[in-house]
Amino acid sequence: MGLLLLVCVLLAGPAIGQGCSVCTKTAQGLDDKSAKGLNGGIVYLAFLPLVLMGTVGIIWWRNNKSGA
């Protein structure tokens, strides 16, 4: 199982990395107002998953604390 996960992670790298270059080239051609809008959109899309992961992490941490 671990080997399959490792292979998937290694093969996904180049596919994910190309999106960064496309986004960078797009952002370079934008004016200041549009660039701020793009950055705001990225933060907006990242906010909910980060809040959900943080909430799950805090709940897990509180439930697994030792009673010392």
DATAHU-V532421 format. One line per field, one symbol per residue. psi: psi as a letter, one per 40 degrees, with the letter a starting at -180 (. if undefined). A space follows every 50 residues. Layout:
psi->???
This chain:
psi->ddddddddddddddddddddddddddddeiiddddddddddddddedddd dddddddddddddeiif.
